[in-house]
Amino acid sequence: MSVNLYHISRSAQPKSRLFTFRNIAVMSWDMLMQQNLAKYKLVM
């Protein structure tokens, strides 16, 4: 049982790491877009 859990956690780890990386990228992209929108509104 513990071996199965170990294998599951090991196989799930890279996916979750990739998922968190994608989340960080999306969050930083959203922040950039919000900053650009704020600058655009200031220009307008």
N, C-alpha and C positions, 0 to 999 in steps of 0.2 A: 504493500500500500504506500509506504513512504517513498519507495523507489518510483512509483507511478507519479506521485505528487512532484517529486524532484524533477522527473523528466518533463512533466507538464509545465512547471515553473520555468525550467530552462528553455523550453521551446517558446514559451510566451514572452520571455524577457526581451528578445530583440524586437519583437513586434511592438511591445509597449514602449520601448526606447524610441523606436521610429515614430510611434504615435505622439509621444511627448515632444519630440523634435518638430513634428508637423504642427502641433498645437502652438509651440513657441513661435514658429515661422508665421503662422496665421495671425497670432496675437500681435507680433511686431509689425506685420503688414497692415493690420487694422490701425495700429497706432500711427504708422506713417501716413496712411490714407486720411486719418482724422486731422493730422497736422497739416497735410496739404490742403484739405478742405477748409481748415481755419485760415490758412494763408490766402486761399482763393477768395474766401468771404471778405477778408480784410482788404484785398485788392479791389474787389467789387465795391 
